[in-house]
Amino acid sequence: MRLFVSEGAPGTLPVLAAAGRAQGRAQLLVSTVGPEECVVPFLTRPKIPVLQLDSGNYLFSTNAICRYFFLLSGSEQDDLTNQWLEWEATELQPALSAALYYLVVQGKKGEDVLGPIRRALTHIDHSLSRRSCPFLAGETESVADIVLWGALYPLLQDPAYLPEELGALHSWFQTLSSQEPCQRAAETVLKKQGILALRPYLQKQLQPSFLEGRAVSNEPEEEELATLSEEEIAVAVTAWEKGLGSLPPLRPKQKPVLPVAGERNVLITSALPYVNNVPHLGNIIGCVLSADVFARYSRLRQWNTLYLCGTDEYGTATETKAMEEGLTPQEICDKYHVIHADIYRWFNISFDIFGRTTTSQQTEITQDIFQRLWNRGFVLQDTVEQLRCERCARFLADRFVEGVCPFCGYEEARGDQCDKCGKLINAVELKKPQCKVCRSCPVVRSSRHLFLDLPKLEDRLEEWLGKTVPGSDWTPNARFIIRSWLRDGLKPRCITRDLKWGTPVPLKGFEDKVFYVWFDATFGYISITANYTDQWEKWWKNPEQVNLYQFMAKDNVPFHGLVFPCSALGAEDNYTLVSHLIATEYLNYEDGKFSKSRGVGVFVADIWRFYLLYIRPEGQDSAFSWTDMLLKNNSELLNNLGNFINRAGMFVSKFFGGYVPEMVLTSDDQRLLAHVSLELQHYHQLLEKVRIRDALRSILTISRYGNQYIQVNEPWKRIKGSEADRQRAGTVTGLAVNIAALLSTMLQPYMPTVSSMIAAQLQLPPPACSILPTDFLCTLPAGHQIGTVSPLFQKLENDQIENLRQRFGGGQAKVSPKPAVIETAGPQQIQVLMDEVTKQGNIVRELKAQKADKNQVAAEVAKLLDLKKQLALAEGKPLETPKGKKKK
């Protein structure tokens, strides 16, 4: 094998450390090459480090090379290790590249360097602290430790950039730094020069643009455009010229939607929300909104798509709520089903079906699956010790009892699960249990129950997972959770409860019991489809032709990825099982996790789909923040996206009488076509992998391209010039309005109402609204008449946000009231705003120097003042009162 490295290349450090671990396992030749040398013949750009295998094949990413060396040394990689490697590549590297560039190339220090990376360092520290393990994936060192250590070492070797408060990170870093392979790697790369050894290499790299949560730059660079190949540009121009004629015919709408042989049939489910309360934003983003984005995208791709959800209406949660409100369980279900449906309708969720589980089909399907499991010997009987309230004369099912969690000590743990640590609990394990109805102390009594024999089904589950998960889009957290359960060994799981409100158990001797809601709730997807069409088996007993995507928060993973598949596999009735299990992390509300039962949350009115998707917790928990919502609205929606689309449309109306002008493309225009096409293709790649948050960044990136294109070419000036200038103004305007048309369709999965508004203003042809191509097409040719253009977004003021926080802050404020202070944004957000203020300031200065039209200058000055106000809010500074001119 031959390892190619370059002096001062940061990626060399972890690779050499990993190679040291595998020393003696294979013959390795290390060669030093220049940073611009193309080692891999089929790559268009130089890439270092590179490992050329004995077979002649190449590995050319740091993570892949390190993985290979660890496999040589006999180390296996579990799902948590792979999750860390994914996080390092997508989250840590962009932030770290910016920090190193600021420090080494630009000579910045202190918070300028630490700011971009602080959040990532905190995440590592918290993860190490929470798991109480010395290494990232457990008790022993993994490839993830070496990769992250190697990435961070050039920066963290200086104690100034290793915050003292991050004790777990400090301990982890020192442990790895003291190991011989790591020490040798550090000496080889840094050569006693410290971080200055990286300067010659970093000076030859493109300046990184860092934005929070963004793995690539949102700002187009001239260097990026220059690297496009002539072939890529030619392909983009050809696609552009074909226009709408290259789109496939529209798929005729059918009802009911049924699978079609030979086509891509996509079945999408959102985890069924409990009916017992109003849904909060955690429910919306984790299950419903994420699935809706993917469903809308699937329809834009002309895939045969069925999207369903419904209320989960049986179980103790419903009985508890009914007792609280003095209603029957059925009345509670009827009341809250309507509330759920109304909220999802307000959110513009595009369900094909929104059903419920209290139906005859639910009973019939659940009892049939149970009977098949019973007949095949997959159900056990056993006596269970349960808590019984003597005062209420009833056994207390999980939600009728609460007490102290035996694992973490949380004082309000439920009888089935602890909200704080997330562990599943048997009610008898609770310390200091109390009946939630009468608050008396229950006693332990015996009751006969049925159990699903999961150990007997484990081999079938393992075989199915082995065929399904590799190559699928199961999220890393879902893979990790299921593997954790399997590693600990499956145990029989109780599937009955001593309740009245539920699906009856069709077995002699168990007539007074119902099925446990987590046994039969997942069958609700099937019964809801059965209520939609009597041909439901074409979806649910057709695994060969149906791709099932299931969306949920991570706490639902065991039931969808383990209990439901085991039940379906044991029933031996050819059920369709999940192909892609998409689980989000938790969305926190400022200081605490959303929970209906805890009363923490934000009522859904006035909360935008955009912001929830922008902060979607894909790789780690994220937090809803009112101040951040204001910033994102005013910067991303108003100043970026809305500003570009409005300007593009207004130029058509103002300069060309509402008709798209002729376009004569220059080489720069053709390059822009190719760049937009590549970003569109990136958007497709991300959404096909259900990376919803990242795909949203592609929309904003294209909008930035458009804004920069207009700013550079200045059509408002050229329209007043010579014939050639006027023609150039027409080309710029025509191309810009076509980018706006593309953005309209790309926005449809995320912001369907805004998408419709843009389509109406631009009078988009129907095919352009219904099909999203893979290339940037000319959808608005010369001569196309647009409609009336108006602003899409309004500015949010701080007093509006404060008012919303007071109105919709939920019950948490009652638990731990806070003084009413203005929150400050993170350093990354502040940096973004500072950059925008600088950029806008330059625009104003240039206009004044050119003695531009006073109205135009005034408009740009207003934008500058607005950005300065946003920056002041972000930094928590008081807003300055405008000063008048002094009298002479």
N, C-alpha and C positions, 0 to 999 in steps of 0.2 A: 504493500500500500504506500501511497505517497500523499503527504499532507502539504498543501501549498498555503503559506501564510505571508503576511506583509508586515513590515516593521510599523509599529504603532497602531495597527488595526485592532480596535477593542474586541472584536469577535475572536481574535486569536487566543485570548486569555482563557476562557472556559474550555476551548477545544484542547489546548495543551494540558490543562489540568485533567480533563477527562482521559486524554491519551496516556497520561501518567498512571491513571488507575488501571489501564489495560496493558501496562508495560509487560513484555514477555509473552503475551498472548498471540501476537502477530508481529511480523517484521514491518517497521514503519520508517520511511524516509521523509524527513522534513525539509522542504525547499522554500526559500524566501524569494518572493517575486515582488515586482512593483505593483502598487495599488491599481494601476490602469491596465495591467496585463490580463488579457482574456484567456483564462486557463481552461474554462469549459467551452468547447468549440461551438455548441449550439445555443449559447446564451448571447443576447444582443448587447448586454452590459457587463463590464468586469464584475466579478463576484469573488470575495475573499472572506473567510477561508474556504478552501475546497479540499475534499478528500477523494482521491482517485483510488477506487477499489482494485483489487487484483483482477477482477472480471473486466476492467476497463470502464465500468460505470462510475458516475460521479455523485457525490453528495455535496451540496453547496449552500446549505443553511447551517448556522451554528448549532441549532437544536438537533437537526438530523445527524450531524457528525457526532455530537456528544452522545446521543442515543445509541449510535452504532458502537462507540467505544465501550459504553456501559454494558451493552449486550455481549460484547466480546469478553468482558470481565465476569460474565455470568449473572448480572443483575437484571431482575425482571422489573417491568414498569407497570404500575397499577394506574387506575383511572385518575386518582388524585394527582399523581406525578404528571400525567398527561395534561390535566387541567392547569397545573402550574406552568407547564411549558407553553400552553396556548395563551395564558395570561401574560407571560413574559414577552411573547412575540407581539401581541396586540395592544397591551396596555402599558407595560413597563418600558419597552424599547423606544416608542415615540417620545415619552417624557424624558427618558435618560439621554437620548440623542440631543434633545434641546438643552438639557442641563450641561452636558459635556461641551457642547458648542459654545454656550455662553461663557463657561469657565475657561476653556483652553484657547479658543480662537478669539473671542471678543474680550476676554480679560475681566468679565464681570465676577462679582463675588457675593457672598452672603445670600440673602433671600432671593436675589435674581437667579441664583443657581439652584438653591434648594426648593424654591417655589414650585417649579414644574414637577418635581419628583417627590414632594412631601407626601402627597396622598398615597402614592404607591408604597413608600416606605412604611407608612402607617398601616396599610393593608397587610403587609408582610408581618409586621410586629403583632398586630391583632390576631392574625391567623396562628402564629406560633404560640401566643399566650393562650388562646382559646383551646387549642388542642393539647397544651401542656406537654409537648414533645420537643426534643432538641432539634429535629429537622422538619422540613416542610411537609413531608409525606409520612412521617412516623418516627420510629425509634432509630432507624438507620438512615445513613446518607443515601440520597437518590440522585439521579441525573438532574432533577429539578434544582437541587441545592447547588450543584456545580455550575449550572447555567446561570442561575440568578446571582450567585457569588461572583462569577467571572464578569458578568455584566456590570455589577455594582462596585467591584473592587477599585477601579481607577478613581472613582469619586469618594467612596467611603473610607479609603485608606487615610484620608485627611479627616481627623476627628471633628473638624468644624462642620462637616456635612453628615455626621452620624448623630442625630439628636439624642441627648442624654435620656430623655423621657422614654425612648423606645428601647427598653431594657432587653426584651426578648430578641429583638433584631440585633442589638449589640452583642449579646451572648452568642447567637447563631453565627454572626459574621466573624467573631474572634475565633470560634471553634474551627471554622473552615479555613481561615487564614493561617492557622497554625499547622495545618496538615502539609506534609512534604510535597505532594504533587502540586498543590496550590501555590506553595512558596516558590517552587521551581518555575512554575508558569509565570508568576508575577515578576520574578527576577529576569526571565527571558524577555518579556514584553516591555517592561518599564525600564530595565537596564539602569537602575539606581537614579534615574532622572525623575522619577515620580510621574505625575500626570503630564508633564511637559513632553514626555516621549510620544504622546499621541498627537501632538500638534501638527507635524508635517503631514500625517495621514488625514486628519480632520480638516485641515485647510484646503485639501483638494476635493472635499465632499460638498454637495449642495447644502446650503443653509437650511436646517430643518425648521419647519413652522409648526409650533406646538399649540394645539387646542385641546382643552380638557375632553377626555374620553374619545379622542380621535386618533386613529392609528396612522393616518396619512394627512398631508397638508390640505387645508381647505382653500389655500391661496394658490392660484395658478402661477407658475414660474415660467419665465421665458425659456430657461434651460430645459424644463420639462417638455415644452412644446417642440423644442429643437431636436429632441431625441426620438421623435416619432419617425418611423421608417416611411420611405416613399410609398411602399406597398400599402401600409395602413392608411395613409392619406388618400391614395387612389381608391381604395375600397370604400372609404367614408364618402368621398365625392360621388362615386357611382350610386351608392345607396341613397344619398340625398337627392340625386337627379331622378331616381325612379319614383319618388314621392309615394302618395297613397296607393298608387296602382300596384305596389309590391306587397300590400297587406293581404292576408288570406281573407276569404269571405267570412262574414259574421256568423257565429254559431246561432242557429235558431233557438229561442228560449223554449224549454219544455217544462211541463209540470204534470206529474212529479218529476224531479230530476232523478234519472236512473243511470247506472253504469252503462257504458257502450263498449262492446268488445273491440279491442284493437286501439282504443284511445286511452289517454291518461285520465283515470278516474280518481278524484281526490275527495276523500271523506274527512271532514274537519270537525272536531268536537272541542268545545270549551268545558272545563270542569264544571259540573253542575253546582251552582251556588246554593247553600242552605237557604230555605225560604223564610227563615225565622227573623230576618231583619232587612234593613235597607243596605244594599251593597255599598262598599267603600272603594276607594281608589286602588287599594291593593288587589281586590277582586277584579276590578276592571282591567288593570294592566296585565296581571298575571295570566288571566284566562280569556276574558272576552275580547278586549281590544286587540291583543296580540293576534288572536285567531282571526279576528275580523280583517286585519291588515293582510294576513296571508290568504284569506278567502277572496278578498277583492283582487289581490295580485293574481291569484290562480285564474280568476275569471278574465282578467285582462290578457292572460296568456292563452285564453280559449281552452283551458282544461275543463273537463267535465266535473263540476264542483258542487258538493252538497255540504252545507255548514249548519250544524245543529247545536242546540243547547237547551236548557230547561231548568226548572227549579227542582231541587232535591227536597222532597216534602215529608218523608217518613222519618221516624226516629225521635230520640229524646229531646233534641233541640226544639222540635216543633211542639212537643207536649209541654216543655218548660215555658215556651213563649205563650202558649195558649193559657196556661195557668196564670202567668203574669198579667195577661190582658183580659182575663175572664171570658174567653171565647173557647169554642170547641177547636180541636186540631184542624178540622176541615175548614172552619171559618178563617183560621189563621192562614192556612195555605191559600185560600181564595183571595184574601186581602193582600198578602205580600207577593203573590204571583203577579198580580196586576201592577204593583209598585215596581217590581223588578222589570217587567216588560216595558213599562213607561220609561224607566231610567235608560234602558238599553236602546229604546227608540230615540230618546233625546240624544244619546251618544252616536246615533246613526249606525248602529250595529246591524249588519246585513244578514241576519239569520235567514236561512231557508225555512227553518223550523225552530220555534221556541216553545217547548212543551213543558210537561211536568210528569212526576213519577207516580202520582196517585191515580193510576188508571188501571183498567182491567187487563190491558196488554202487559203492563208491568208485572202484575200478579201472575199472569199466564206464563210469561217468558222466564221469570225468576223461578217459579215452581218447576218448570220443565228442566231448567239447568240443574236445579237441586236434585230432582228425581234421577237424572242421568248420572250425576256424581254419586248419589246414594247407591244406585244399582251397580255401579262399577267399583264400589268399595273405597271411595275417597272421602267418606264422611264417618267420623267417630262420635261416640257418645261418651260423656264423662260428667262427673259431678264437680261443680264449681262452687267455691266459697264466694259468697257475694255479701255486699252490705245490704242490710234490711233495716228500714226505719219502722220501729214498732209503733210509733205515734201515728204515722201515715198508713201503717199496715200494708206495706208494699216493699218489694225489692227495689233498690235504687240503681237504675241504669246509670251509665257513665256521667251523663250531664246533670243528673239529679244530686250529685255529690261533689264536693270540692274539699281540698285540704292542702297540706304542705307536701310539695314534690319530694319524693324520696331520693331524687338524684341531685337536684340543685338547690332545694330549700325554698323554692318560690311558694308563697303562702296562699295563692289562689289557683293552684293547679286543678284541672278538671279530672274526673274519674277515668278519662280515656287518654288524655295527652296533656303535657305541660306546655303552656303557651310560651314560656320563657326559654327552656332548653330544647323543646321540640320532641322530647322522648315520649314514646308510647307508655302508658301506665295501666296497670290493672287497679281498679278502684280500691281493692283491699290493701294495696301497697301504700296508699296515702297515709301520711301522718296527720293526726288530729282531724279525721274526716267529719264533715257536717252535712246533714240533709239540707239541700238548697230550698226545700219547701218550708220546713218548720224549724230549721236550725238546731235540731236535736242531734245527739251523737248516735249514729247507727251501730248495729251489732252485726257480727259475721254469722251467716247462715248458709246452708247448702242448697243448691238447686241443680237440676239435671239439664245439660245443654248439649248442643251439637257442635262439632268442630270439623273444619276443613283440614284434611290430612295433607298439609303442605309438604312434609318430608317425603311422602310417597309420590308426590308430583314433582319433586325437585329435579330429577334427571330430565324429565320432559321439558321443564322450564329452562334448564341449562342448555339443552340441545336447541331449543327455539331461540334463546338469546344469542347463542353462537352463530346462528344463521342470520339473525335479524340485525343485531346491533352493528357489527363491522360494516362500514360503508354507508351506514344510515346517518340521519341527522339528529339522533338522540343527543341532547345537550350533555356536556361533561358532568354536570351535577347529577343528572338522572342516571348516567352510567355508574357514577361513584356510589350513589345511594343504593342502587340495586345490588352492586357487587358487595357492598358492606353487609347487607342483609344475608346474602349467600355465604359470605365468608364466616359469619357467625353461626350459620346453620339454620335452616327454616324449622319452625316449630308449628304444631297444630294450632289453628286459630279459630276461636269461638265465632260462630256465625249466627247465634240466636240470642235473643234478649227477652227479659221478662217485662214486656210492654204490651200495650193494646194497639198503639198506632204504628202500623207497619204491615209488611206483606206476610200473610199467615203462613205458618209452617205446615205443609201437607203430610204430616206424619203422625200416626197414632201415638198418643201419650205426650204430644207437644202442641196440642190444640190451643193452649193458653199462652203460647209464645209467638213471637214474630221474628223475621230475619233481621240480623244486625245490619244497620244501614250501609256499612261499608262492604258487606257481602253483596247486597242487591242494588246499591246506588249506581254502580258502574254499568249494571244491566239497563239502567235508565236510558242510556244512549240508544240502545237497541229498541226499547219500547217506545221511545219518542219517535223514532223513525217508523215504527210499526203504526203509530197513530197518524203519521204523515202519508204513508202508502202501504197498501196490503202487499206490495212487492218488496218489502223491506229486506227480505233474504238476499236480494240481488246485491245489496250493499254489505250486509253483515254475515253472509255465509258465502263469500266470494273472495277469499284471500289472494287468489291468483291474479285478479283484475283490479283490485281496489288498493290504493295507498291510503292508509289511515294515519292522519296527523292528530295528535291529542295535545292540547295546550293546558297548562296548569301551573300553580306555584309548586315549589319543591316539596312542600309537606304532603302533597298528594301523590308523589311518585311511587311509593310502595304499593299503593292500591291499584294504580294503573299499570305499573310495570311488573307487578308480581302477583297480587291477589286475583285480579281480573284475568290475566293470562292463564294462571293455574286453573281457575274455575273453567275457563273456556276449553283449555287443553284436556282437562279431565272429562268434560262433557262429551268430547269426541263427536262434535257435530259440525266440523269445518267452519268454525267461526273466524271472521276477519279479526286479526289482532293488530296492535299498534305497530306501524312501520317506523314512525318518527315521533318520539316522545319529547316534547318541548317544554322544559320547566324553567321558570324564572326564579331568581333569588327574591328576597323580600324587598318591597318598597316601604321604606320607613316614612313616618310623618314627622318631619323636623326632629323631634327628640325621641320618638317611640314608634313601635311597629303598629300598623293598622290592625284593628281587630274589632269586629262588630260586637262581640260579647264584652269587650273591655270599654266600649264607648269611645274609642280613639279613631278619628277619621275625618274626612272632609266630604261633605255632601257633594254629589257629583255636579250640581248646577254650576255653570260658569268656569268649569275646568276644561281645558282644551285637550283634545286628542294629541295634538302636536307635542305638548310639554311632557305628557305621560310617556309617549313613545321616545322622546328625546332622552329621557332619563331612565328608560326601561332597564330594569336590573338584570342584565344578561349574564355577566360574569361574576358579579358580586352584588351585595345589597346596595341599594341607592336610596336617596332620601328626597321626598317632596318638600320643596321650600318655596314659600310665597315670593320671597325676594328674588330667588333664582328664576321663578316663572316670569316675573316682571322683566328681568334682564333678557331672558331668551325671547320673549315676545317682542321687546323693543329693538333688540339687536338682530336676531335671526329672522323673525317674521317681518317686522316693519322695515328695518333699515336694509336688510339683504334681499329676502325673497319678494316682499311686497313692493319695495322700491324698484327693483329691476322690472318686474312684470308690468307695473304701472307705467314706468318710463317707456318701455318698449311699445305698449299700446298707445300711449299719448303721442309719441312721435309719429305713429301712423296716422292718428286722427288730426294732429295739429299741422304736420308738414305735408301730408299726402292725401288729405281729404277723406281719410277713413279707408283707403285702399292700399293694400300691400304693394310697395313699389318694386320695380325691376331690380334684380340682384345680379351684379357682375362680380363674381368671386375672385379675390386675389389669392396669392399663395398663403398669406396669413389667414385669410378667411377659411381656406381649405384645411389649414392646420387646426383651426378652431373646430371645424366640423369633426375632424378625427378625434380631437381631445374630448369633445362632448360625447361622441360615440363610445369612446373607451370608458368614460365615466358611466354612461348608460349601461354598458355591458357589465361593469363592476357592480352596479345596482342590481342587475339581474342575478349575477352570481351570488351576491349576498342574500337576496330574498329567496332564491332557490334553496339556500342553506339555512333559511329562517333566521338570518341575522338582521333582525328588523331595525334595531337602533342604528347599526352601522349603515344600512342602506339609506336611511333618512339623511345621513351626512352627504351621500352622493347627490341628493337633490340640492342641498345647500351649496355644495361645491359647484355644480353647474350654474346655479344662480350667481355665484361669485364670478365665475368665468364671464357670464353675461354682463354683470356690472362693470367689470374691468374692461371688457371689450367696448362698451359704450363710452366709458370714461376716457379711454385712450384715443378713440376715433372722433369723439365730439361731434355728433351729427347736428346738434343745435347750432354749431358754428358753420359747419360745411354747407348747410342748407342755404346760407346767405352768400356763399362764394360763387366760384366759376361753375361752368357746366360740369366739369370733371368733379368738383367738390360736391355739387348737388347729387350727381350720380353715386358718389361714394356715400353720401348721407343716406341715399335710398338703399344701398346694399347693406349698410350697417343696420338700418332700421328693419329691413326685411328679415335679415338673419336673426336679429335680436327677438323679433316677434315670433319667429319660428321656434327659438329656444323657449320662449314663454309658453308656446303651445305644447311643446314636449313636457315642460315642467307641470303643466296642467294635468296631463295623463299620469305622469310619475307620482304626482301628489294624491291621486285618487284613492289608493289604499290607506293613506294616512289622514288626509283631510278632504273627505268626499264633497263636503259643501263648498269649500273654497275651490276645489277642482271644478265643480259645476259652475261657479261664478266666473272663473277664468274662461272656461269653455264658452259660456254665454257671451262674455264681453268680446271674445275673439271670434265668435261665431264658428267654432270648430266644426268641421264635417263629422257626422256621426261615427264613421269608422275610426277616426282619430281619438274619439272619446272612449271607445270600447275595446280597442286592441293596442297593446303596448309593444312596438317592434323592438328588435334587438339592435337596430341601428338608427341613427338620427336621420329622419326623413324630412323633406320639405312638405309639410302638411298645409301650409298657407302660401300658395303660389302667388306670383305677381297678379294683381287685379282682384284678389280676394278682398271682399268688403268685411270689415270688422264691425262690431256693435259699439255701444257706448262704454267707454272705459271709466272706471271709478276705483278709488282706493280699496284694497282688500282688507287691510288691518288698521286697527286704531291703537294709539299709544296708551299704555297702561301707566297711570300715575301711582306714586307711592301711597297716597291717601286711599285710593281705590283698593290697593292690595291690603292695607291695614284694615280696612272695612271688611273685606272678604275674610281675612284671618279671624277677626272678631266674630263674624257671623257663623263661619263654617269650621272653626277650629276643633269641634268635637269636645268630648268630655275630658280630654287630657289636661286642658287648662285648669279644670277644677281640682285635679289631682296634684299638680305641681305648677301653681301660677307663676308667671314670669313678669318682670317689669316690661312695659311696652317700649322696647328699644328697637332701633333699626338694625337688622342683621347685616353683617358684612359678607360679601361674597368671597369665594376662595381666590388664592393668588393667581390661578390660571385665568379665571373669569376677569379679574382685574387687569391682567396683562393684555387680554383680548381687547378690552375696552380702551386701555391706554394706546394700543396700536391703532385702533379705529380713530381715536381722538387725533393722534399724530397725522394719520392719513388724511382725515377730513380737514385738519388745519392747513396741510400742504395745498389741498384743493382750493381753500379759501384764499390763501396767499397768492397762488397762481392767478386766480380770477381777478384779484385786486390789481396785481401787477400788469395784467393785460387790459385793465380798465373795461372789464366785461359789463354786460347789462346789469343795472342795479338790482332788478328783480331776481335775476339769476344769482347774484352775489348774496342777496338777502336770504334766498332759499337755502343756499349752502351754509351760510352763517347760522341759520336756525337749526340746521342739522348738527352743526358743531356744538352749539349751546346745549342741544338735547343730549348729545353724547357725553358732554362734560357733566351734565346733571346725572346721567346714569352712572358715570364713574364715581361721582361723589356719593351716590346712594350705595354703590357697591363697596366703597371704602368706609362707609359708616360716617362720613363727614356731614356736617350741617350744610344745607344748601345756601349759597351766597345770594344775597339780595342784589339784583342788578343795580349798578351805580350810574347815576346820571352824569352828564358832562359838566365839568366845572365851568362856571362863568368867568370870563376874563375880566 
